[in-house]
Amino acid sequence: MEQKMFNVGKIVNTHGIRGEVKVLRITDFDERFEPGEPLYWVSGEGKPEKLIIASHRQHKGFDLISFEGLPSINEVEHLKGGILQIREEQLTELEEDEYYFHEIIGCDVVLDNGAKIGRVKEILTPGANDVWVIDREGKSDVLIPYIDDVVVSVDIGKQRIIIDPIEGLLD
């Protein structure tokens, strides 16, 4: 059976000449980028290439990562544009009321009376709390903050999220 993989970052560029790549993070888990941890690089078709993290630091809102055995810019140039993934067994247990992005994206968003708002198409992580981008049919997208005051319940099994929007949120 094919191994399930989950995206944790996208390599947007190289950085300097010592083999660092600039990564746009798609995960809340800092431990994904710890030195010694394996990541799998994927680009288009083809088998994921296993890479072991040699170093990690943050710089201007990006994660800068280097990999074992790739000490210079020449060895990492081909990684640009690729996606970094982890295997399913690398997923960690979550606390109650915590969810992986892939569990939330695609869920229907409804009001407590059952009226459908739309579907979660993206998650933004601007700071204090995540913001869910809801795709509404025939209307512009709406941004829903993932806070207790707004999100009433999340049912991953039924792919359904019930919200109680604060005044003006859906206008």
C-alpha positions in Angstrom: 0.0 0.0 0.0 1.3 3.5 -0.8 2.6 5.5 2.1 0.4 8.5 3.0 2.5 11.7 2.9 1.7 15.2 4.4 3.1 18.5 3.3 5.1 20.5 5.8 6.8 23.1 3.6 7.6 24.4 0.2 11.2 25.2 -0.9 10.9 28.7 -2.4 14.6 29.4 -3.0 18.2 28.7 -2.1 19.9 30.9 0.5 23.5 31.7 0.4 26.2 29.4 -0.9 26.3 26.8 2.0 23.5 24.6 0.9 20.6 26.3 2.8 17.1 26.4 1.3 14.4 28.9 2.1 11.2 27.1 3.2 7.7 28.5 3.3 6.3 26.5 6.3 3.0 24.6 6.1 3.0 23.2 9.6 2.6 24.5 13.2 5.1 21.9 14.5 8.7 23.3 15.0 10.0 19.7 15.6 9.4 18.9 11.9 12.6 20.9 11.2 14.8 19.6 14.0 18.3 18.5 12.9 18.4 14.8 12.4 14.7 14.6 11.4 13.9 13.1 8.0 11.9 14.9 5.4 10.8 13.8 1.9 11.3 16.1 -1.0 8.8 15.8 -3.8 8.6 17.6 -7.2 6.0 16.7 -9.8 6.1 13.0 -10.6 8.7 10.6 -9.2 9.6 9.0 -5.9 10.0 11.2 -2.8 13.7 11.7 -2.0 14.6 11.3 1.7 16.6 14.1 3.2 18.0 14.4 6.7 18.0 17.9 8.3 21.5 19.1 9.1 20.6 22.6 10.4 17.6 24.8 10.9 17.1 28.5 11.7 14.5 31.1 11.1 15.2 34.2 9.1 12.7 37.0 8.0 9.6 34.8 8.3 11.1 31.8 6.5 12.7 28.6 7.8 16.3 28.1 6.5 17.2 24.5 6.3 20.3 22.6 5.2 20.5 18.8 4.6 23.1 16.2 5.4 25.3 15.5 2.4 24.3 18.6 0.5 26.9 21.2 1.6 26.7 23.8 -1.2 24.2 25.7 -3.3 25.0 23.5 -6.3 23.6 20.4 -4.5 20.4 22.1 -3.5 19.6 24.2 -6.6 17.4 21.4 -8.0 15.3 21.3 -4.8 13.7 24.7 -5.6 9.9 24.6 -6.1 9.7 21.2 -4.4 7.5 20.3 -1.5 8.8 18.9 1.8 6.7 16.1 3.3 6.5 13.8 6.2 5.2 10.2 6.4 2.0 9.4 8.2 3.9 7.6 11.0 5.7 10.9 11.7 2.4 12.6 12.7 2.2 13.4 16.4 -0.8 12.9 18.7 -2.8 16.1 19.1 -4.4 17.6 22.1 -8.2 17.7 22.2 -9.6 20.5 20.0 -6.4 20.4 17.9 -6.5 19.4 14.2 -4.1 18.9 11.3 -4.6 21.3 8.4 -5.4 18.4 6.1 -8.3 17.4 8.4 -9.9 20.9 8.3 -9.4 21.7 4.6 -12.4 20.5 2.6 -14.8 20.5 5.6 -18.2 22.1 5.1 -18.9 25.1 7.3 -22.5 25.6 8.5 -24.5 27.7 10.9 -26.1 26.0 13.9 -29.4 26.1 12.0 -27.8 23.9 9.3 -27.5 26.7 6.7 -24.4 26.1 4.6 -21.8 28.9 4.5 -19.2 27.1 2.3 -16.1 24.9 2.4 -12.7 25.4 4.0 -10.2 25.9 1.2 -7.1 27.2 3.0 -5.7 28.0 6.4 -3.8 31.1 7.2 -1.5 31.4 10.2 -1.1 35.2 10.7 -0.3 35.1 14.4 -2.4 34.6 17.6 -4.9 32.2 16.0 -5.4 30.4 12.6 -7.8 31.9 10.1 -9.9 29.6 7.9 -10.6 30.8 4.3 -14.1 29.7 3.4 -15.0 29.3 -0.3 -18.6 30.4 -0.8 -20.5 29.5 -3.9 -21.2 32.6 -6.0 -19.8 35.0 -3.3 -16.4 36.2 -2.2 -14.4 34.1 0.2 -14.9 34.8 3.9 -12.3 34.6 6.7 -13.2 32.8 9.9 -11.0 33.0 12.9 -10.4 29.7 14.7 -11.5 30.9 18.1 -14.0 29.5 20.7 -16.4 32.4 20.2 -16.9 31.6 16.6 -16.2 27.8 16.0 -18.9 25.9 17.9 -17.9 22.3 16.9 -15.6 20.4 14.5 -16.6 16.9 13.4 -13.8 15.5 11.3 -15.7 12.3 10.7 -18.6 14.1 9.1 -16.3 16.8 7.5 -18.6 19.4 9.1 -17.8 22.5 11.1 -20.5 24.5 12.9 -19.9 28.2 13.5 -21.7 31.0 15.3 -20.4 34.1 13.5 -19.8 37.3 15.3 -21.8 40.2 13.9 -20.6 41.4 10.5 -18.3 38.4 10.0 -20.2 37.1 6.9 -21.0 40.5 5.4 
